[in-house]
Amino acid sequence: MQNCIVALFYSCFLITYAHGLNTAYFHELVQNSKPKWMEERIEKELAPFQKEDLRRDVLNEILEKFGDRAHLTLVSIRNSVVTTEDIVPNRLWTIDHVIRGIEKLNSIIELADLDLLITGCDTLPVNIGGLQINDLPIFVWSKKIEDSGGILIPDLMALRGYDAEKSLIDKGNTIYNNWDTKIETLFFRGTDSDGSFLPEAWPKCPRARIALLSQEYPLLINAKFFRTERGLHFTNMNRFAEDNHLFTWDWTSMEEYPRYKYLMDLDGTSASVPRLAVLLFSNSLVFKHSTDSYQWWYSEIKPYEHYIPVKNDLSDLLEQLEWAISHDTECRMISSNASKLASRILSEEAVYLYLYKLLKAYALIQGINN
């Protein structure tokens, strides 16, 4: 195993991760804010685990057994010093971003001694080599409803702050600030990360399905796959996509998203990161398709209050779109509710408040200093 001490203060950390967080306001939240939903989420995440499940030797065994295939890193804090341990020499870059977030938090407020495992995967696989893994104490940023383990942590985009994406959305909100003049079309751009190598299955996957519906109902839906040199994620379907006009070479900046009254959120291999969070900041109406994937803040978003729900197979998409068009006043309010919610629970201070409370509660169970 490799054991490396991660410096708490280095230039790229300060530049990338110090921007945007109001430390004075954060400390005020730590002292005075106890969001019920946040406390309940953390309690639920940690409920499956006891002190013996979080012992260092148990975590080391998990790292040895699954570290390479589940892309695991062991993070430790002792006396405010953060160290990491990997079983493979090159960890996924996604883990580095989460570690920087933990370091950032530790530089703002002292964290208790702890050991934890983080995966660089979008979600936990059910099993690896026939051995169950989705019931283990591994920090992950997206889970399935059926997972009996895993501990939800803010994703790397949330820890970095949504500044880059949100600045574009905010600019678009300013340009396209008149609800009545927005284009009454459901808009989506993305890749086929939810697809299948099976030619008969791929067109039925939600992202392919909405792109095909766009060809059938071009006045209602504008959905395309971004065309790159590689083409689709499932490259064997490139010819099908070309023949059915599912590609676009034109990159659409998020600044242009608020031009459209309706914006589609579709999960990929896991809960969409950071699409849904960023879309909620827009002044447009979000359509979200129902899946078994969820993130740490999903308990706070409610159908018909913050978004329009759509069935997983999109079988009711046209019906829901027609409902939105005929209930314009209600939909404008739903859009406003979503923006207010995002500002409250997805601010950088709120993200780090959740992380702090989560790590504090985890450390209490682990009891390294007890």
Buried (B, 14 or more C-beta within 10 A) or exposed (E): EEEEEBEEEEEEBEEEBBEEBEEEBBEEBBEEBEBEEBEEBBEEBBEBBEEEBBBEEBBBEBBEBBBEBBBBBBBBBEEEEBBBBBBBEEBBEBBBBBBBBBBBBBBBEEBBBBBBBBBBBBBBEEEBEEEEBBBBBBBBBBBBEEBEBBBBBBBBBBBBBBEEBBEBBBBBBEEBEEBEEBEBBBBBBBBBBBBBEEEEEBBBBBBBBBBBBBEEBEEBBBBBBBBEEEBBBBEBBBEBBEEBEBBBEEEBEBBBBBBBBBBBBBBBBBBBBBBBBBBBBBBBBBBBBEBEBBBBBBBBBEEEEBBBEBEEEBEBBBEBBEBBBEBBEBBBEBBBBBBEBBEEBBBBBBBBBBBBBBBBBBBBBBEBEE
